[in-house]
Amino acid sequence: MEKTDTLVETGYNNDYTVARVPRFFAWKGIIMTNDFYSQFAGNSIKASILSVEILRDALIPKLLGDDSSGILYWAGKDLARQFPVASDDDLVTFFEQTGWGHLVVITTTDDLITYELTGEPVARRSATIKSPDFMLETGFLAEQSALRTNCVSEAKITFQNRMRLRISVTIDHNQPIVNHDPATPIEIVRPQVELDDEQPEEAQ
């Protein structure tokens, strides 16, 4: 089969092409992303870690082979466009809810944002997988920056060990994204804080 038969281009428009990806990864339907997110983020029944890890680290690498990292980076960008967030606080919450780990903003300048990703998900995957792939998270951070700055942004992992990794996002202000409508950020579901006891009434 010719390469042109198996690949499709995706992106905002002709001026900003995101990637060339296998045709079976070109989404054929549209989900109501805010409803989808709120339904599962607010569900008290937690997803099985085993089911997620089987998909993430057993099935997907086998399906994608040597192209796994590049396609997961593109997939992370696509997910960011489906689930845009409004602020760094929302981004941190989203990472916790998806089970990607604890995200911290280390430094921020006009053209560079550095994040650190730690937590049990990072440690667990590093302990059980020889070379865990974090390109999904990397692409997601790149595109979240692009959506919020309206400029082409790319990300790369600049440090990684068994407990943490750093992801640097470079913002190219010389390449503004044109001819696309910014998406409305999703409404982040936050845990309800309940008081154990009612506050006593003030003395009259």
N, CA and C atoms as a LAMMPS dump frame, in Angstrom:
ITEM: TIMESTEP
0
ITEM: NUMBER OF ATOMS
612
ITEM: BOX BOUNDS ff ff ff
-5.0000000000000000e+02 5.0000000000000000e+02
-5.0000000000000000e+02 5.0000000000000000e+02
-5.0000000000000000e+02 5.0000000000000000e+02
ITEM: ATOMS id mol type element x y z
1 1 1 N 0.851 -1.191 0
2 1 2 C 0 0 0
3 1 3 C 0.883 1.236 0
4 2 1 N 0.549 2.204 -0.831
5 2 2 C 1.338 3.42 -0.909
6 2 3 C 1.203 4.217 0.374
7 3 1 N 2.282 4.955 0.693
8 3 2 C 2.274 5.766 1.901
9 3 3 C 1.142 6.774 1.903
10 4 1 N 0.852 7.327 0.719
11 4 2 C -0.223 8.318 0.628
12 4 3 C -1.585 7.717 0.891
13 5 1 N -1.683 6.399 0.798
14 5 2 C -2.959 5.742 1.064
15 5 3 C -3.184 5.511 2.548
16 6 1 N -2.116 5.554 3.316
17 6 2 C -2.244 5.202 4.727
18 6 3 C -2.117 6.396 5.66
19 7 1 N -1.727 7.558 5.123
20 7 2 C -1.524 8.716 5.976
21 7 3 C -2.486 9.835 5.615
22 8 1 N -2.869 10.599 6.616
23 8 2 C -3.699 11.767 6.389
24 8 3 C -3.075 12.934 7.14
25 9 1 N -3.306 14.146 6.637
26 9 2 C -2.816 15.326 7.324
27 9 3 C -3.912 15.882 8.207
28 10 1 N -3.52 16.355 9.36
29 10 2 C -4.466 16.962 10.272
30 10 3 C -3.908 18.288 10.735
31 11 1 N -4.796 19.218 11.139
32 11 2 C -4.325 20.501 11.622
33 11 3 C -5.447 21.5 11.642
34 12 1 N -5.113 22.727 12.048
35 12 2 C -6.131 23.764 12.085
36 12 3 C -6.524 24.195 10.678
37 13 1 N -5.53 24.345 9.795
38 13 2 C -5.767 24.852 8.454
39 13 3 C -4.529 24.594 7.615
40 14 1 N -4.51 25.144 6.435
41 14 2 C -3.376 24.919 5.551
42 14 3 C -2.092 25.559 6.055
43 15 1 N -2.223 26.573 6.912
44 15 2 C -1.042 27.27 7.423
45 15 3 C -0.432 26.588 8.628
46 16 1 N -1.186 25.707 9.264
47 16 2 C -0.694 25.088 10.491
48 16 3 C -1.049 23.611 10.476
49 17 1 N -0.145 22.798 9.951
50 17 2 C -0.357 21.362 9.894
51 17 3 C 0.249 20.728 11.125
52 18 1 N -0.525 19.961 11.837
53 18 2 C -0.051 19.355 13.076
54 18 3 C 0.843 18.159 12.803
55 19 1 N 0.373 17.22 12.022
56 19 2 C 1.136 15.991 11.824
57 19 3 C 0.532 15.188 10.695
58 20 1 N 1.294 14.197 10.235
59 20 2 C 0.763 13.179 9.326
60 20 3 C 0.656 11.901 10.119
61 21 1 N -0.535 11.355 10.192
62 21 2 C -0.785 10.218 11.075
63 21 3 C -1.5 9.111 10.311
64 22 1 N -1.438 7.889 10.84
65 22 2 C -2.155 6.795 10.171
66 22 3 C -3.639 7.117 10.022
67 23 1 N -4.214 6.685 8.91
68 23 2 C -5.6 7.005 8.622
69 23 3 C -6.563 6.478 9.678
70 24 1 N -6.22 5.336 10.312
71 24 2 C -7.145 4.814 11.31
72 24 3 C -7.162 5.681 12.556
73 25 1 N -6.241 6.656 12.681
74 25 2 C -6.266 7.557 13.812
75 25 3 C -6.944 8.873 13.477
76 26 1 N -7.49 9.015 12.267
77 26 2 C -8.269 10.207 11.938
78 26 3 C -9.668 10.003 12.498
79 27 1 N -10.02 10.814 13.502
80 27 2 C -11.282 10.585 14.206
81 27 3 C -12.47 10.737 13.268
82 28 1 N -13.422 9.816 13.376
83 28 2 C -14.573 9.805 12.49
84 28 3 C -15.826 10.356 13.155
85 29 1 N -15.744 10.675 14.427
86 29 2 C -16.899 11.209 15.12
87 29 3 C -16.488 12.288 16.083
88 30 1 N -17.467 13.014 16.599
89 30 2 C -17.197 14.09 17.54
90 30 3 C -17.949 13.803 18.822
91 31 1 N -17.251 13.852 19.951
92 31 2 C -17.91 13.671 21.233
93 31 3 C -18.172 15.032 21.844
94 32 1 N -19.153 15.105 22.72
95 32 2 C -19.416 16.333 23.457
96 32 3 C -18.402 16.383 24.588
97 33 1 N -17.267 17.026 24.34
98 33 2 C -16.13 16.869 25.231
99 33 3 C -16.398 17.359 26.649
100 34 1 N -17.101 18.469 26.824
101 34 2 C -17.339 18.962 28.176
102 34 3 C -18.243 17.995 28.94
103 35 1 N -19.289 17.483 28.277
104 35 2 C -20.167 16.502 28.908
105 35 3 C -19.413 15.203 29.202
106 36 1 N -18.594 14.789 28.255
107 36 2 C -17.794 13.571 28.423
108 36 3 C -16.867 13.724 29.629
109 37 1 N -16.172 14.845 29.687
110 37 2 C -15.241 15.085 30.796
111 37 3 C -15.957 15.114 32.139
112 38 1 N -17.026 15.904 32.229
113 38 2 C -17.705 16.063 33.518
114 38 3 C -18.35 14.76 33.986
115 39 1 N -18.808 13.935 33.046
116 39 2 C -19.423 12.663 33.406
117 39 3 C -18.435 11.756 34.126
118 40 1 N -17.207 11.691 33.606
119 40 2 C -16.238 10.761 34.167
120 40 3 C -15.392 11.384 35.269
121 41 1 N -15.074 12.677 35.16
122 41 2 C -14.287 13.327 36.208
123 41 3 C -15.067 13.404 37.499
124 42 1 N -16.389 13.508 37.398
125 42 2 C -17.214 13.609 38.588
126 42 3 C -17.731 12.28 39.096
127 43 1 N -17.305 11.194 38.461
128 43 2 C -17.78 9.864 38.852
129 43 3 C -16.962 9.351 40.019
130 44 1 N -17.635 8.916 41.074
131 44 2 C -16.924 8.423 42.252
132 44 3 C -16.306 7.052 42.031
133 45 1 N -16.734 6.364 40.981
134 45 2 C -16.17 5.045 40.667
135 45 3 C -14.894 5.262 39.865
136 46 1 N -13.758 4.922 40.44
137 46 2 C -12.481 5.152 39.794
138 46 3 C -12.18 4.057 38.775
139 47 1 N -11.547 4.48 37.687
140 47 2 C -11.181 3.524 36.652
141 47 3 C -10.104 2.572 37.171
142 48 1 N -10.125 1.371 36.672
143 48 2 C -9.117 0.386 37.047
144 48 3 C -7.77 0.799 36.476
145 49 1 N -6.749 0.857 37.336
146 49 2 C -5.406 1.182 36.87
147 49 3 C -4.926 0.146 35.872
148 50 1 N -5.253 -1.117 36.133
149 50 2 C -4.818 -2.178 35.238
150 50 3 C -5.371 -1.978 33.833
151 51 1 N -6.651 -1.644 33.719
152 51 2 C -7.25 -1.475 32.394
153 51 3 C -6.59 -0.333 31.637
154 52 1 N -6.275 0.747 32.336
155 52 2 C -5.622 1.893 31.691
156 52 3 C -4.215 1.516 31.242
157 53 1 N -3.471 0.839 32.1
158 53 2 C -2.09 0.501 31.778
159 53 3 C -2.003 -0.535 30.659
160 54 1 N -2.966 -1.449 30.613
161 54 2 C -2.971 -2.42 29.517
162 54 3 C -3.1 -1.696 28.181
163 55 1 N -3.984 -0.717 28.128
164 55 2 C -4.153 0.043 26.889
165 55 3 C -2.92 0.884 26.589
166 56 1 N -2.439 1.597 27.616
167 56 2 C -1.371 2.576 27.418
168 56 3 C -0.025 1.93 27.093
169 57 1 N 0.337 0.901 27.824
170 57 2 C 1.703 0.391 27.726
171 57 3 C 1.816 -1.023 27.171
172 58 1 N 0.693 -1.691 26.95
173 58 2 C 0.746 -3.026 26.355
174 58 3 C 0.157 -3.038 24.946
175 59 1 N -1.041 -2.465 24.785
176 59 2 C -1.71 -2.522 23.488
177 59 3 C -1.212 -1.481 22.499
178 60 1 N -1.215 -0.209 22.9
179 60 2 C -0.889 0.872 21.958
180 60 3 C 0.517 0.741 21.368
181 61 1 N 1.561 0.463 22.164
182 61 2 C 2.886 0.299 21.549
183 61 3 C 2.939 -0.833 20.531
184 62 1 N 2.174 -1.899 20.775
185 62 2 C 2.153 -3.005 19.814
186 62 3 C 1.461 -2.588 18.516
187 63 1 N 0.394 -1.822 18.654
188 63 2 C -0.334 -1.375 17.461
189 63 3 C 0.487 -0.404 16.628
190 64 1 N 1.189 0.496 17.297
191 64 2 C 1.858 1.585 16.591
192 64 3 C 3.309 1.297 16.245
193 65 1 N 3.915 0.344 16.949
194 65 2 C 5.29 -0.021 16.635
195 65 3 C 6.264 1.135 16.819
196 66 1 N 7.183 1.272 15.862
197 66 2 C 8.226 2.293 15.954
198 66 3 C 7.671 3.708 15.884
199 67 1 N 6.448 3.861 15.383
200 67 2 C 5.853 5.193 15.266
201 67 3 C 5.112 5.616 16.529
202 68 1 N 5.166 4.794 17.562
203 68 2 C 4.362 5.035 18.752
204 68 3 C 4.582 6.406 19.367
205 69 1 N 5.832 6.801 19.597
206 69 2 C 6.112 8.069 20.264
207 69 3 C 5.597 9.254 19.462
208 70 1 N 5.861 9.268 18.17
209 70 2 C 5.416 10.375 17.332
210 70 3 C 3.905 10.483 17.27
211 71 1 N 3.233 9.34 17.166
212 71 2 C 1.774 9.371 17.084
213 71 3 C 1.161 9.744 18.422
214 72 1 N 1.745 9.271 19.516
215 72 2 C 1.231 9.655 20.838
216 72 3 C 1.41 11.152 21.079
217 73 1 N 2.486 11.721 20.586
218 73 2 C 2.675 13.178 20.693
219 73 3 C 1.555 13.901 19.953
220 74 1 N 1.264 13.441 18.718
221 74 2 C 0.157 14.036 17.959
222 74 3 C -1.166 13.814 18.674
223 75 1 N -1.351 12.613 19.219
224 75 2 C -2.605 12.299 19.919
225 75 3 C -2.782 13.206 21.131
226 76 1 N -1.684 13.496 21.844
227 76 2 C -1.761 14.421 22.969
228 76 3 C -2.207 15.798 22.526
229 77 1 N -1.713 16.241 21.38
230 77 2 C -2.148 17.538 20.839
231 77 3 C -3.63 17.515 20.496
232 78 1 N -4.064 16.433 19.906
233 78 2 C -5.471 16.321 19.546
234 78 3 C -6.359 16.329 20.793
235 79 1 N -5.934 15.625 21.836
236 79 2 C -6.692 15.622 23.085
237 79 3 C -6.767 17.023 23.689
238 80 1 N -5.685 17.775 23.571
239 80 2 C -5.691 19.144 24.101
240 80 3 C -6.711 20.01 23.379
241 81 1 N -6.883 19.791 22.088
242 81 2 C -7.88 20.57 21.349
243 81 3 C -9.293 20.136 21.721
244 82 1 N -9.46 18.873 22.118
245 82 2 C -10.773 18.407 22.557
246 82 3 C -11.084 18.841 23.987
247 83 1 N -10.029 18.951 24.812
248 83 2 C -10.209 19.287 26.226
249 83 3 C -9.335 20.48 26.607
250 84 1 N -9.63 21.649 26.031
251 84 2 C -8.836 22.838 26.378
252 84 3 C -9.141 23.3 27.798
253 85 1 N -8.12 23.778 28.491
254 85 2 C -8.31 24.282 29.849
255 85 3 C -7.938 25.756 29.89
256 86 1 N -8.466 26.453 30.894
257 86 2 C -8.349 27.907 30.925
258 86 3 C -7.132 28.413 31.681
259 87 1 N -6.57 27.614 32.59
260 87 2 C -5.504 28.129 33.447
261 87 3 C -4.565 27.002 33.851
262 88 1 N -3.438 27.394 34.44
263 88 2 C -2.499 26.389 34.936
264 88 3 C -3.115 25.556 36.059
265 89 1 N -3.917 26.18 36.913
266 89 2 C -4.582 25.426 37.979
267 89 3 C -5.488 24.345 37.401
268 90 1 N -6.231 24.696 36.348
269 90 2 C -7.088 23.705 35.699
270 90 3 C -6.256 22.595 35.046
271 91 1 N -5.109 22.983 34.499
272 91 2 C -4.229 22.001 33.862
273 91 3 C -3.714 20.998 34.888
274 92 1 N -3.325 21.485 36.057
275 92 2 C -2.851 20.612 37.13
276 92 3 C -3.958 19.649 37.557
277 93 1 N -5.171 20.177 37.721
278 93 2 C -6.306 19.33 38.115
279 93 3 C -6.596 18.273 37.059
280 94 1 N -6.563 18.662 35.799
281 94 2 C -6.836 17.723 34.71
282 94 3 C -5.817 16.583 34.717
283 95 1 N -4.54 16.89 34.92
284 95 2 C -3.511 15.855 34.96
285 95 3 C -3.762 14.875 36.103
286 96 1 N -4.167 15.401 37.249
287 96 2 C -4.463 14.522 38.383
288 96 3 C -5.648 13.611 38.058
289 97 1 N -6.681 14.176 37.444
290 97 2 C -7.891 13.414 37.16
291 97 3 C -7.675 12.347 36.094
292 98 1 N -6.803 12.605 35.149
293 98 2 C -6.539 11.624 34.101
294 98 3 C -5.554 10.55 34.542
295 99 1 N -4.964 10.721 35.737
296 99 2 C -3.997 9.742 36.204
297 99 3 C -2.639 9.883 35.566
298 100 1 N -2.334 11.072 35.039
299 100 2 C -1.035 11.294 34.402
300 100 3 C 0.045 11.678 35.413
301 101 1 N -0.359 12.16 36.585
302 101 2 C 0.623 12.52 37.591
303 101 3 C 0.393 13.921 38.124
304 102 1 N 1.312 14.342 38.98
305 102 2 C 1.234 15.665 39.601
306 102 3 C 2.073 16.643 38.787
307 103 1 N 1.421 17.65 38.227
308 103 2 C 2.077 18.615 37.347
309 103 3 C 2.354 19.908 38.105
310 104 1 N 3.572 20.416 37.94
311 104 2 C 3.962 21.683 38.564
312 104 3 C 4.599 22.571 37.501
313 105 1 N 4.237 23.848 37.494
314 105 2 C 4.876 24.814 36.609
315 105 3 C 6.159 25.279 37.293
316 106 1 N 7.31 25.006 36.667
317 106 2 C 8.601 25.361 37.256
318 106 3 C 9.003 26.791 36.89
319 107 1 N 9.017 27.101 35.615
320 107 2 C 9.367 28.447 35.154
321 107 3 C 8.466 28.844 33.996
322 108 1 N 8.235 30.13 33.879
323 108 2 C 7.426 30.665 32.786
324 108 3 C 8.054 31.951 32.27
325 109 1 N 8.305 31.997 30.97
326 109 2 C 8.735 33.224 30.306
327 109 3 C 7.841 33.429 29.09
328 110 1 N 8.115 34.47 28.315
329 110 2 C 7.293 34.742 27.137
330 110 3 C 7.36 33.621 26.111
331 111 1 N 8.506 32.951 26.03
332 111 2 C 8.659 31.944 24.976
333 111 3 C 8.999 30.551 25.476
334 112 1 N 8.972 30.341 26.809
335 112 2 C 9.308 29.019 27.319
336 112 3 C 8.575 28.75 28.63
337 113 1 N 7.931 27.591 28.704
338 113 2 C 7.301 27.131 29.942
339 113 3 C 7.904 25.776 30.283
340 114 1 N 8.338 25.624 31.52
341 114 2 C 8.906 24.352 31.963
342 114 3 C 8.014 23.747 33.035
343 115 1 N 7.613 22.51 32.8
344 115 2 C 6.772 21.77 33.745
345 115 3 C 7.567 20.625 34.35
346 116 1 N 7.18 20.223 35.55
347 116 2 C 7.707 19 36.15
348 116 3 C 6.543 18.074 36.442
349 117 1 N 6.696 16.822 36.053
350 117 2 C 5.656 15.817 36.262
351 117 3 C 6.205 14.749 37.209
352 118 1 N 5.515 14.56 38.323
353 118 2 C 5.935 13.584 39.322
354 118 3 C 4.716 12.78 39.758
355 119 1 N 4.875 12.068 40.863
356 119 2 C 3.731 11.367 41.434
357 119 3 C 3.75 9.875 41.195
358 120 1 N 2.775 9.218 41.779
359 120 2 C 2.691 7.765 41.728
360 120 3 C 2.584 7.211 40.307
361 121 1 N 1.814 7.834 39.398
362 121 2 C 1.747 7.279 38.037
363 121 3 C 3.109 7.245 37.345
364 122 1 N 3.912 8.286 37.536
365 122 2 C 5.243 8.323 36.921
366 122 3 C 6.126 7.244 37.536
367 123 1 N 6.13 7.166 38.86
368 123 2 C 6.967 6.177 39.539
369 123 3 C 6.546 4.758 39.198
370 124 1 N 5.239 4.502 39.14
371 124 2 C 4.735 3.162 38.853
372 124 3 C 5.132 2.709 37.444
373 125 1 N 4.937 3.579 36.459
374 125 2 C 5.268 3.201 35.094
375 125 3 C 6.771 3.033 34.923
376 126 1 N 7.556 3.879 35.612
377 126 2 C 9.015 3.777 35.513
378 126 3 C 9.536 2.5 36.153
379 127 1 N 8.841 2.017 37.182
380 127 2 C 9.274 0.819 37.886
381 127 3 C 8.95 -0.451 37.121
382 128 1 N 7.924 -0.415 36.29
383 128 2 C 7.46 -1.643 35.632
384 128 3 C 7.753 -1.69 34.136
385 129 1 N 8.12 -0.544 33.55
386 129 2 C 8.367 -0.474 32.109
387 129 3 C 9.789 0.01 31.883
388 130 1 N 10.508 -0.642 31.001
389 130 2 C 11.915 -0.312 30.786
390 130 3 C 12.082 1.122 30.307
391 131 1 N 11.31 1.518 29.33
392 131 2 C 11.407 2.881 28.799
393 131 3 C 9.997 3.456 28.656
394 132 1 N 9.397 3.931 29.749
395 132 2 C 8.03 4.458 29.664
396 132 3 C 7.967 5.678 28.763
397 133 1 N 6.901 5.759 27.999
398 133 2 C 6.721 6.838 27.024
399 133 3 C 5.77 7.887 27.604
400 134 1 N 6.214 9.134 27.627
401 134 2 C 5.385 10.22 28.126
402 134 3 C 5.098 11.246 27.029
403 135 1 N 5.084 10.779 25.784
404 135 2 C 4.863 11.718 24.678
405 135 3 C 3.413 12.168 24.582
406 136 1 N 2.474 11.38 25.093
407 136 2 C 1.084 11.816 25.119
408 136 3 C 0.957 13.08 25.961
409 137 1 N 1.538 13.051 27.168
410 137 2 C 1.5 14.21 28.047
411 137 3 C 2.269 15.396 27.44
412 138 1 N 3.378 15.085 26.771
413 138 2 C 4.2 16.131 26.176
414 138 3 C 3.446 16.861 25.068
415 139 1 N 2.799 16.105 24.188
416 139 2 C 2.003 16.732 23.133
417 139 3 C 0.83 17.513 23.68
418 140 1 N 0.234 16.991 24.753
419 140 2 C -0.898 17.674 25.379
420 140 3 C -0.48 19.038 25.903
421 141 1 N 0.664 19.11 26.562
422 141 2 C 1.145 20.391 27.095
423 141 3 C 1.51 21.351 25.966
424 142 1 N 2.089 20.829 24.898
425 142 2 C 2.438 21.682 23.767
426 142 3 C 1.204 22.363 23.191
427 143 1 N 0.153 21.588 22.991
428 143 2 C -1.04 22.155 22.349
429 143 3 C -1.849 23.036 23.294
430 144 1 N -1.842 22.727 24.591
431 144 2 C -2.508 23.621 25.536
432 144 3 C -1.867 25.001 25.479
433 145 1 N -0.549 25.045 25.349
434 145 2 C 0.146 26.327 25.217
435 145 3 C -0.237 27.022 23.917
436 146 1 N -0.303 26.256 22.833
437 146 2 C -0.677 26.841 21.543
438 146 3 C -2.074 27.454 21.594
439 147 1 N -2.996 26.755 22.262
440 147 2 C -4.366 27.248 22.354
441 147 3 C -4.454 28.523 23.18
442 148 1 N -3.623 28.629 24.213
443 148 2 C -3.707 29.768 25.122
444 148 3 C -2.905 30.973 24.64
445 149 1 N -1.848 30.733 23.832
446 149 2 C -1.036 31.84 23.327
447 149 3 C -1.356 32.195 21.879
448 150 1 N -2.094 31.301 21.202
449 150 2 C -2.416 31.479 19.79
450 150 3 C -1.157 31.498 18.918
451 151 1 N -0.123 30.8 19.377
452 151 2 C 1.121 30.672 18.623
453 151 3 C 1.52 29.2 18.58
454 152 1 N 2.204 28.812 17.506
455 152 2 C 2.692 27.444 17.398
456 152 3 C 3.608 27.148 18.576
457 153 1 N 3.365 26.048 19.255
458 153 2 C 4.158 25.651 20.42
459 153 3 C 4.534 24.184 20.293
460 154 1 N 5.754 23.88 20.657
461 154 2 C 6.221 22.496 20.641
462 154 3 C 6.866 22.181 21.979
463 155 1 N 6.851 20.914 22.355
464 155 2 C 7.366 20.515 23.659
465 155 3 C 8.31 19.332 23.52
466 156 1 N 9.215 19.233 24.476
467 156 2 C 10.121 18.084 24.534
468 156 3 C 10.472 17.787 25.985
469 157 1 N 10.812 16.536 26.234
470 157 2 C 11.245 16.127 27.564
471 157 3 C 12.725 16.464 27.702
472 158 1 N 13.061 17.279 28.7
473 158 2 C 14.443 17.714 28.888
474 158 3 C 15.144 16.977 30.019
475 159 1 N 14.392 16.29 30.851
476 159 2 C 14.982 15.491 31.928
477 159 3 C 13.998 14.396 32.301
478 160 1 N 14.52 13.213 32.579
479 160 2 C 13.642 12.112 32.977
480 160 3 C 14.426 11.107 33.801
481 161 1 N 13.895 10.761 34.976
482 161 2 C 14.407 9.636 35.732
483 161 3 C 13.229 8.809 36.201
484 162 1 N 13.428 7.943 37.169
485 162 2 C 12.365 7.019 37.565
486 162 3 C 11.285 7.672 38.408
487 163 1 N 11.528 8.891 38.864
488 163 2 C 10.571 9.542 39.753
489 163 3 C 9.934 10.796 39.161
490 164 1 N 10.571 11.404 38.199
491 164 2 C 10.048 12.671 37.668
492 164 3 C 10.597 12.938 36.278
493 165 1 N 9.948 13.842 35.578
494 165 2 C 10.449 14.316 34.302
495 165 3 C 10.113 15.788 34.14
496 166 1 N 10.909 16.445 33.341
497 166 2 C 10.651 17.841 33.022
498 166 3 C 10.322 17.963 31.544
499 167 1 N 9.317 18.775 31.268
500 167 2 C 8.86 18.995 29.897
501 167 3 C 8.935 20.491 29.622
502 168 1 N 9.67 20.857 28.578
503 168 2 C 9.813 22.263 28.202
504 168 3 C 8.983 22.547 26.963
505 169 1 N 8.166 23.587 27.046
506 169 2 C 7.307 23.989 25.932
507 169 3 C 7.842 25.294 25.366
508 170 1 N 8.199 25.281 24.094
509 170 2 C 8.703 26.469 23.416
510 170 3 C 7.586 27.103 22.605
511 171 1 N 7.386 28.405 22.796
512 171 2 C 6.329 29.152 22.111
513 171 3 C 6.968 30.003 21.018
514 172 1 N 6.549 29.798 19.785
515 172 2 C 7.113 30.537 18.655
516 172 3 C 6.187 31.702 18.3
517 173 1 N 6.516 32.89 18.802
518 173 2 C 5.674 34.059 18.548
519 173 3 C 5.768 34.533 17.1
520 174 1 N 6.736 34.005 16.364
521 174 2 C 6.853 34.344 14.946
522 174 3 C 5.927 33.5 14.083
523 175 1 N 5.258 32.531 14.705
524 175 2 C 4.309 31.692 13.962
525 175 3 C 2.946 31.725 14.633
526 176 1 N 2.225 32.825 14.483
527 176 2 C 0.865 32.858 15.044
528 176 3 C -0.045 31.89 14.308
529 177 1 N -0.991 31.32 15.041
530 177 2 C -1.973 30.416 14.444
531 177 3 C -3.108 31.262 13.897
532 178 1 N -3.39 31.107 12.624
533 178 2 C -4.39 31.949 11.973
534 178 3 C -5.585 31.118 11.518
535 179 1 N -6.69 31.815 11.324
536 179 2 C -7.899 31.215 10.74
537 179 3 C -8.445 30.037 11.529
538 180 1 N -8.447 30.15 12.834
539 180 2 C -9.142 29.133 13.617
540 180 3 C -9.799 29.808 14.812
541 181 1 N -10.932 29.27 15.196
542 181 2 C -11.678 29.824 16.323
543 181 3 C -11.247 29.136 17.602
544 182 1 N -10.834 29.916 18.622
545 182 2 C -10.441 29.285 19.881
546 182 3 C -11.587 28.512 20.518
547 183 1 N -11.26 27.36 21.046
548 183 2 C -12.283 26.527 21.678
549 183 3 C -12.619 27.055 23.065
550 184 1 N -13.846 26.803 23.489
551 184 2 C -14.261 27.178 24.838
552 184 3 C -13.673 26.188 25.834
553 185 1 N -12.964 26.66 26.861
554 185 2 C -12.372 25.735 27.834
555 185 3 C -13.432 24.889 28.522
556 186 1 N -13.06 23.673 28.856
557 186 2 C -13.968 22.806 29.592
558 186 3 C -14.123 23.331 31.017
559 187 1 N -15.235 23 31.632
560 187 2 C -15.472 23.388 33.017
561 187 3 C -14.908 22.296 33.929
562 188 1 N -13.839 22.634 34.614
563 188 2 C -13.147 21.652 35.435
564 188 3 C -14.014 21.249 36.627
565 189 1 N -14.136 19.952 36.848
566 189 2 C -14.865 19.413 37.995
567 189 3 C -13.895 19.342 39.167
568 190 1 N -14.243 19.983 40.25
569 190 2 C -13.374 19.984 41.423
570 190 3 C -14.073 19.256 42.572
571 191 1 N -13.295 18.59 43.427
572 191 2 C -13.904 17.881 44.56
573 191 3 C -14.677 18.84 45.453
574 192 1 N -15.828 18.385 45.934
575 192 2 C -16.61 19.189 46.842
576 192 3 C -16.019 19.082 48.245
577 193 1 N -15.778 20.234 48.846
578 193 2 C -15.247 20.266 50.194
579 193 3 C -16.415 20.376 51.161
580 194 1 N -16.553 19.358 52.01
581 194 2 C -17.666 19.345 52.959
582 194 3 C -17.134 19.45 54.38
583 195 1 N -17.812 20.236 55.192
584 195 2 C -17.434 20.368 56.592
585 195 3 C -17.929 19.153 57.364
586 196 1 N -17.076 18.637 58.241
587 196 2 C -17.473 17.481 59.039
588 196 3 C -18.612 17.824 59.992
589 197 1 N -18.559 18.993 60.532
590 197 2 C -19.586 19.425 61.481
591 197 3 C -20.066 20.806 61.085
592 198 1 N -21.302 21.048 61.344
593 198 2 C -21.835 22.367 61.065
594 198 3 C -21.223 23.377 62.013
595 199 1 N -20.993 24.572 61.475
596 199 2 C -20.452 25.612 62.306
597 199 3 C -21.462 26.033 63.36
598 200 1 N -21.053 26.212 64.62
599 200 2 C -22.003 26.653 65.652
600 200 3 C -22.471 28.07 65.397
601 201 1 N -23.715 28.292 65.742
602 201 2 C -24.258 29.63 65.547
603 201 3 C -23.57 30.6 66.498
604 202 1 N -23.429 31.818 66.021
605 202 2 C -22.814 32.817 66.86
606 202 3 C -23.689 33.125 68.058
607 203 1 N -23.028 33.349 69.166
608 203 2 C -23.784 33.672 70.384
609 203 3 C -24.484 35.005 70.233
610 204 1 N -25.716 35.041 70.706
611 204 2 C -26.491 36.283 70.604
612 204 3 C -26.058 37.261 71.692
